[in-house]
Amino acid sequence: MEIIDSFLMMLNEMSPYILLGLLVAGLLQVFVPARLMGRHLAGSGFKQVVKAALLGIPLPLCSCGVLPTAVALRRRGASRAASSSFLIATPQTGVDSIAATYGLLGPAFAVIRPVAALATALVGGSLVGAAERKMPSEAGMNSCDVSENVGAERRSFFSKLGEALRYGFFDLLRSIGVWLVVGLVIAALINVLVPVDFFASLGSRPLLAMLAVVVVAVPMYVCATGSIPIAMSLILKGLSPGTALVLLMAGPAANFATVGIISRSMGKRYAAVYIGSIIVGAIAFGLAVDYLLPREWFTLPLSAGACIHHGGAAWFSTACSVVLILLLAAAFIVPKFNKKTLNKGNMTQELFIKGMNCPHCQASVQKGIASLDGVKAVEVDLHKGLATIEGDVSLDAVAAKVRELGFDPVE
């Protein structure tokens, strides 16, 4: 019962901010033209690195969801330096996680978290840029393909708004929902089952605690939003705010799957810079938080947050939690009853696709293929990595669209 109470308390704290973040994320996705990304990220100079980091910080993409986006940017003309900066900054934050961080950990963490993401992205991207300038240029990689569906620009405002709401409250929530719930469950278990003095020995040695968190966080996958309640629980059990910040930075951005894919697509040297920038940057900012900033900046919000809602705000938080639960249910249940039945015949083709790691990837591929002329229906099986397409469309056109989205078709 205590575990359930702890889970519901944290859900009530986070749900209003998560809903706000999902709304903003949907608006960004639909109303910010994709062609602007490739246009401004060509070149390996510091200016492109800064642009890529600033572009990535508000985007609500997890470490697997950001990979196809970064690959697509690379193929549209973005340099390795800009792509690396984007890869480092994006998974650590997002408008949804920044809002949720403010709700559960307070304003200090909500400000420091994106600042730390920006700093690590600038350092990592600059190091990659320095190495990139020493290497021969790659033929064909700097041609900027910024083609977009022109018809999308002519849609009405309300049509775009509807798509933004669907993306934020359905597609995106389906992508991060599992990890959000997992993070809340882990946090509730820590709150209830871990003794108060368990971390006492590590609490007095922040650097050792940070190294321990890195060892755990790198192989563990947790999204930027799902890491928030875990970080809060660790602080309440005696670990320092700086150690919690290390988890918030390293957990979402540095996992074995991400590093492996970056190593294959960009090279081992760039993968080493990626992981090194995140780990060193996280520990550096963690130590700065513990030794240079007032401790009360981080304890007061938590003390206030530990009190379960009361008074007039309780009904609003509870209502937001109910809405969030209903949206989660819809995001995972509705697709099971809303699949188009494909006519298995001569007009049906199949294409295996590598690189899809989450429902966000699946939704991007399905939407992209469905936009092709001649496609009547399409199903994308995330676990099998298989797209089944019905309609009068060539498999080469489908494969080209998949590559444009940043995934690898297996023909």
C-alpha positions as CSV (number, residue, x, y, z in Angstrom):
1,M,0.0,0.0,0.0
2,E,2.9,2.4,0.8
3,I,4.3,1.7,-2.7
4,I,1.1,2.7,-4.3
5,D,0.7,5.8,-2.2
6,S,4.3,6.8,-3.1
7,F,3.6,6.2,-6.8
8,L,0.4,8.2,-6.8
9,M,2.0,11.1,-4.9
10,M,4.8,11.5,-7.5
11,L,2.3,11.1,-10.3
12,N,0.2,13.9,-8.9
13,E,3.4,16.1,-8.6
14,M,4.5,15.4,-12.2
15,S,1.3,15.1,-14.2
16,P,0.4,18.8,-14.8
17,Y,3.9,19.5,-16.0
18,I,4.0,16.4,-18.2
19,L,0.8,17.4,-19.9
20,L,2.1,20.9,-20.5
21,G,5.3,19.5,-21.9
22,L,3.5,17.1,-24.2
23,L,1.4,20.0,-25.6
24,V,4.5,22.2,-26.3
25,A,6.3,19.2,-27.8
26,G,3.5,18.6,-30.2
27,L,3.4,22.3,-31.3
28,L,7.2,22.2,-31.9
29,Q,7.0,19.1,-33.9
30,V,4.3,20.4,-36.3
31,F,4.9,24.1,-36.5
32,V,8.7,24.1,-36.8
33,P,9.6,23.2,-40.4
34,A,12.0,20.3,-40.8
35,R,13.9,22.1,-43.6
36,L,15.2,24.6,-41.2
37,M,17.2,21.9,-39.4
38,G,19.4,20.8,-42.3
39,R,19.8,24.4,-43.6
40,H,21.5,25.7,-40.5
41,L,23.6,22.7,-39.4
42,A,26.0,22.3,-42.4
43,G,29.6,22.9,-41.5
44,S,31.7,21.9,-38.5
45,G,32.2,25.3,-36.9
46,F,31.2,26.3,-33.4
47,K,28.2,28.2,-34.7
48,Q,26.6,25.0,-36.1
49,V,27.4,23.2,-32.9
50,V,25.6,25.9,-30.9
51,K,22.6,25.8,-33.2
52,A,22.3,22.0,-33.0
53,A,22.5,22.0,-29.2
54,L,19.8,24.8,-28.9
55,L,17.7,22.8,-31.4
56,G,18.0,19.6,-29.4
57,I,17.4,20.8,-25.9
58,P,13.6,21.4,-26.2
59,L,12.9,18.4,-28.3
60,P,11.3,15.5,-26.3
61,L,13.2,12.6,-27.9
62,C,14.7,9.8,-25.9
63,S,18.2,8.4,-26.6
64,C,16.8,5.8,-29.1
65,G,14.3,8.2,-30.7
66,V,16.9,10.9,-31.3
67,L,19.1,8.5,-33.3
68,P,17.0,8.4,-36.5
69,T,16.5,12.2,-36.2
70,A,20.3,12.8,-36.0
71,V,20.9,10.4,-38.9
72,A,18.3,12.2,-41.0
73,L,20.0,15.6,-40.1
74,R,23.3,14.1,-41.1
75,R,21.9,13.0,-44.5
76,R,20.4,16.4,-45.0
77,G,23.8,18.0,-44.8
78,A,24.5,18.4,-41.0
79,S,28.1,17.9,-40.1
80,R,29.4,15.3,-37.6
81,A,30.1,18.1,-35.1
82,A,26.5,19.4,-35.3
83,S,25.0,15.9,-35.3
84,S,27.1,15.0,-32.2
85,S,26.0,18.2,-30.4
86,F,22.4,17.4,-31.2
87,L,22.8,13.8,-30.0
88,I,24.4,14.9,-26.7
89,A,21.9,17.6,-25.9
90,T,18.6,16.1,-27.0
91,P,18.2,13.0,-24.8
92,Q,19.1,14.8,-21.6
93,T,16.2,17.3,-21.7
94,G,13.0,18.2,-23.5
95,V,10.2,20.5,-22.8
96,D,8.2,17.7,-21.1
97,S,11.1,16.7,-18.8
98,I,12.1,20.3,-18.0
99,A,8.5,21.0,-16.9
100,A,8.3,17.7,-14.9
101,T,11.7,18.5,-13.3
102,Y,10.4,21.9,-12.1
103,G,7.3,20.1,-10.7
104,L,9.1,17.4,-8.8
105,L,12.7,18.7,-8.1
106,G,12.2,22.5,-8.1
107,P,13.4,25.5,-10.2
108,A,17.1,25.0,-9.5
109,F,17.2,21.6,-11.1
110,A,14.9,22.8,-13.9
111,V,17.4,25.5,-14.8
112,I,20.7,23.6,-14.3
113,R,19.6,20.5,-16.2
114,P,19.3,22.2,-19.7
115,V,22.3,24.4,-19.0
116,A,24.4,21.3,-18.3
117,A,23.0,19.6,-21.4
118,L,24.0,22.7,-23.4
119,A,27.5,22.8,-22.0
120,T,28.2,19.1,-22.6
121,A,26.8,19.3,-26.1
122,L,29.0,22.4,-26.9
123,V,32.2,20.7,-25.6
124,G,31.4,17.3,-27.3
125,G,30.4,18.8,-30.6
126,S,33.5,21.1,-30.6
127,L,35.8,18.1,-30.0
128,V,34.1,16.2,-32.8
129,G,34.4,19.3,-35.1
130,A,38.1,19.6,-34.4
131,A,38.6,16.0,-35.4
132,E,36.3,16.3,-38.4
133,R,38.3,19.2,-39.8
134,K,41.5,17.1,-39.8
135,M,39.8,14.3,-41.8
136,P,39.1,14.3,-45.6
137,S,35.7,15.5,-46.5
138,E,33.1,12.9,-47.4
139,A,31.7,12.9,-50.9
140,G,28.0,13.1,-51.0
141,M,27.4,13.7,-47.3
142,N,27.2,17.5,-47.5
143,S,24.5,17.7,-50.1
144,C,21.5,19.1,-48.3
145,D,18.2,17.3,-49.0
146,V,15.6,19.5,-47.4
147,S,12.7,18.4,-49.4
148,E,9.4,18.4,-47.6
149,N,5.8,17.7,-48.3
150,V,4.7,21.0,-49.7
151,G,1.1,20.2,-49.2
152,A,1.8,20.1,-45.4
153,E,2.6,23.8,-45.5
154,R,-0.8,24.5,-47.0
155,R,-2.8,22.8,-44.4
156,S,-5.1,24.9,-42.2
157,F,-4.1,26.0,-38.7
158,F,-6.7,23.7,-37.1
159,S,-5.5,20.8,-39.2
160,K,-1.9,21.4,-37.9
161,L,-3.2,21.9,-34.4
162,G,-5.0,18.6,-34.5
163,E,-1.8,16.9,-35.7
164,A,0.2,18.6,-32.9
165,L,-2.2,17.3,-30.3
166,R,-2.1,13.8,-31.7
167,Y,1.7,13.8,-31.8
168,G,2.1,15.2,-28.2
169,F,-0.7,13.3,-26.4
170,F,-0.6,10.1,-28.4
171,D,2.5,9.3,-30.5
172,L,5.0,10.9,-28.1
173,L,3.3,9.6,-25.0
174,R,3.3,6.1,-26.5
175,S,7.1,6.5,-27.0
176,I,8.0,7.6,-23.4
177,G,5.0,6.2,-21.5
178,V,6.5,2.9,-20.6
179,W,9.7,4.4,-19.3
180,L,7.8,7.1,-17.4
181,V,5.8,4.4,-15.6
182,V,9.0,2.3,-15.0
183,G,10.7,5.4,-13.5
184,L,7.8,6.1,-11.2
185,V,7.7,2.4,-10.0
186,I,11.4,2.3,-9.4
187,A,11.2,5.5,-7.4
188,A,8.3,4.3,-5.4
189,L,10.2,1.0,-4.6
190,I,13.3,3.1,-3.5
191,N,11.2,5.3,-1.3
192,V,9.6,2.4,0.5
193,L,12.1,-0.5,0.5
194,V,15.5,1.2,0.7
195,P,16.5,2.0,4.4
196,V,17.0,5.7,5.1
197,D,20.7,5.1,6.1
198,F,21.5,2.8,3.1
199,F,23.3,5.6,1.2
200,A,24.8,7.2,4.3
201,S,28.3,6.1,3.5
202,L,28.2,7.3,-0.1
203,G,26.4,10.5,0.9
204,S,29.6,11.8,2.4
205,R,31.7,10.9,-0.7
206,P,30.0,12.6,-3.6
207,L,32.6,11.7,-6.3
208,L,32.5,8.0,-5.4
209,A,28.7,8.1,-5.4
210,M,28.7,9.8,-8.9
211,L,31.0,7.2,-10.3
212,A,28.7,4.5,-8.9
213,V,25.7,6.2,-10.5
214,V,27.5,6.3,-13.9
215,V,28.3,2.6,-13.7
216,V,24.6,1.9,-13.1
217,A,23.2,4.6,-15.5
218,V,25.2,3.8,-18.6
219,P,23.8,0.2,-19.1
220,M,20.4,1.2,-17.8
221,Y,17.9,2.8,-20.2
222,V,15.6,5.5,-18.7
223,C,14.1,8.5,-20.5
224,A,14.7,12.1,-19.4
225,T,11.2,12.2,-17.8
226,G,11.4,8.8,-16.2
227,S,14.7,9.6,-14.5
228,I,13.2,12.4,-12.5
229,P,11.4,10.5,-9.8
230,I,14.4,8.1,-9.5
231,A,16.7,11.1,-8.9
232,M,14.3,12.5,-6.3
233,S,14.1,9.2,-4.4
234,L,17.9,9.0,-4.3
235,I,18.2,12.5,-2.8
236,L,15.5,11.6,-0.2
237,K,17.6,8.5,0.7
238,G,20.7,10.6,1.4
239,L,22.6,11.1,-1.9
240,S,23.7,14.6,-2.9
241,P,21.8,16.8,-5.4
242,G,25.0,16.6,-7.6
243,T,24.8,12.8,-7.7
244,A,21.1,13.1,-8.7
245,L,22.1,15.4,-11.5
246,V,24.6,12.8,-12.8
247,L,21.7,10.4,-13.1
248,L,19.6,13.0,-14.8
249,M,22.3,13.6,-17.4
250,A,23.9,10.2,-17.9
251,G,20.9,7.9,-17.5
252,P,18.8,9.2,-20.5
253,A,21.8,10.0,-22.8
254,A,24.4,7.2,-22.3
255,N,23.4,3.6,-22.8
256,F,25.1,0.8,-24.6
257,A,22.5,0.6,-27.4
258,T,23.0,4.3,-28.3
259,V,26.8,4.1,-28.2
260,G,26.8,1.0,-30.4
261,I,24.6,2.7,-33.0
262,I,26.7,5.9,-33.0
263,S,29.9,3.8,-33.3
264,R,28.5,2.1,-36.4
265,S,27.1,5.2,-38.1
266,M,29.7,7.8,-37.2
267,G,32.8,5.9,-36.1
268,K,34.3,4.7,-32.9
269,R,36.3,7.9,-32.3
270,Y,33.1,9.9,-32.3
271,A,31.3,7.4,-30.1
272,A,34.1,7.8,-27.6
273,V,33.8,11.6,-27.7
274,Y,30.0,11.2,-27.2
275,I,30.2,9.0,-24.1
276,G,33.2,10.8,-22.7
277,S,31.5,14.3,-23.0
278,I,28.4,13.1,-21.2
279,I,30.2,11.3,-18.4
280,V,32.8,14.0,-17.7
281,G,30.3,16.8,-18.1
282,A,27.8,15.1,-15.8
283,I,30.4,14.6,-13.0
284,A,31.8,18.1,-13.5
285,F,28.3,19.7,-13.1
286,G,27.5,17.3,-10.3
287,L,30.6,18.4,-8.3
288,A,29.8,22.0,-9.1
289,V,26.3,21.6,-7.7
290,D,27.5,20.0,-4.5
291,Y,30.5,22.3,-3.8
292,L,29.7,25.6,-5.4
293,L,25.9,26.1,-5.1
294,P,23.9,26.6,-1.9
295,R,22.4,23.3,-0.7
296,E,19.1,25.0,0.2
297,W,18.4,25.6,-3.5
298,F,17.9,21.8,-3.8
299,T,16.5,20.8,-0.4
300,L,13.7,23.4,-0.1
301,P,11.8,22.3,-3.3
302,L,12.1,18.7,-2.2
303,S,10.8,19.5,1.3
304,A,7.8,21.3,-0.2
305,G,7.3,18.5,-2.7
306,A,7.3,15.9,0.0
307,C,4.0,17.2,1.3
308,I,1.2,15.7,-0.6
309,H,-1.1,18.2,-2.3
310,H,-3.8,19.8,-0.1
311,G,-6.3,22.6,-0.5
312,G,-7.5,24.0,-3.7
313,A,-4.6,22.6,-5.9
314,A,-5.4,18.9,-5.0
315,W,-8.3,18.5,-7.3
316,F,-6.3,20.0,-10.3
317,S,-3.4,17.6,-9.8
318,T,-5.7,14.7,-9.4
319,A,-7.6,15.6,-12.5
320,C,-4.3,15.9,-14.4
321,S,-3.2,12.5,-13.2
322,V,-6.5,10.9,-14.3
323,V,-6.2,12.6,-17.7
324,L,-2.6,11.3,-18.0
325,I,-3.6,7.8,-17.1
326,L,-6.5,7.8,-19.7
327,L,-4.1,9.2,-22.3
328,L,-1.6,6.4,-21.5
329,A,-4.3,3.8,-21.8
330,A,-5.4,5.2,-25.1
331,A,-1.9,5.4,-26.5
332,F,-1.3,1.7,-25.9
333,I,-4.8,0.2,-26.3
334,V,-6.3,2.1,-29.2
335,P,-3.7,1.0,-31.8
336,K,-4.5,-2.6,-31.1
337,F,-8.1,-2.1,-32.2
338,N,-7.4,0.5,-34.9
339,K,-5.2,-1.4,-37.3
340,K,-6.1,-1.4,-41.0
341,T,-6.6,-4.8,-42.5
342,L,-4.2,-5.3,-45.4
343,N,-5.3,-7.2,-48.4
344,K,-2.6,-9.8,-48.8
345,G,-2.3,-10.0,-52.5
346,N,-0.2,-8.9,-55.5
347,M,-0.3,-5.3,-54.4
348,T,1.3,-6.0,-51.0
349,Q,5.0,-5.7,-50.4
350,E,7.3,-6.1,-47.3
351,L,10.4,-4.3,-46.3
352,F,12.6,-5.1,-43.3
353,I,13.9,-2.0,-41.5
354,K,16.8,-1.6,-39.1
355,G,17.1,1.1,-36.5
356,M,13.6,1.2,-35.1
357,N,13.9,1.1,-31.3
358,C,10.8,2.6,-29.8
359,P,7.1,3.4,-30.7
360,H,8.2,6.9,-31.8
361,C,10.5,5.4,-34.4
362,Q,7.6,3.1,-35.5
363,A,5.2,6.0,-35.8
364,S,7.7,8.0,-37.8
365,V,8.2,5.2,-40.3
366,Q,4.6,4.4,-40.6
367,K,3.6,8.0,-41.2
368,G,6.4,8.5,-43.7
369,I,5.5,5.5,-45.8
370,A,1.8,6.3,-45.7
371,S,2.6,9.8,-47.2
372,L,3.9,8.2,-50.4
373,D,1.7,8.4,-53.5
374,G,0.0,5.1,-54.2
375,V,0.1,3.7,-50.6
376,K,-3.3,2.5,-49.5
377,A,-2.4,1.1,-46.1
378,V,0.8,0.3,-44.2
379,E,1.6,-1.7,-41.0
380,V,4.9,-1.4,-39.2
381,D,5.9,-4.2,-36.8
382,L,8.4,-2.7,-34.3
383,H,9.5,-6.0,-32.9
384,K,10.0,-7.7,-36.3
385,G,11.4,-4.6,-37.9
386,L,9.0,-5.2,-40.8
387,A,6.9,-2.8,-42.9
388,T,4.0,-4.3,-44.9
389,I,2.7,-1.9,-47.6
390,E,-0.4,-2.2,-49.7
391,G,-0.7,-0.1,-52.8
392,D,0.7,0.7,-56.2
393,V,4.2,2.0,-55.0
394,S,7.7,0.8,-55.8
395,L,9.7,-0.8,-53.1
396,D,12.6,1.5,-54.1
397,A,10.5,4.6,-53.4
398,V,9.6,3.1,-49.9
399,A,13.2,2.3,-49.2
400,A,14.2,5.9,-50.2
401,K,11.6,7.3,-47.8
402,V,12.9,5.1,-45.0
403,R,16.4,6.3,-45.6
404,E,15.3,9.9,-45.6
405,L,13.7,9.3,-42.2
406,G,17.1,8.1,-40.9
407,F,16.5,4.3,-40.8
408,D,18.1,1.5,-42.8
409,P,16.0,-0.5,-45.2
410,V,17.0,-4.1,-45.8
411,E,16.0,-4.9,-49.4
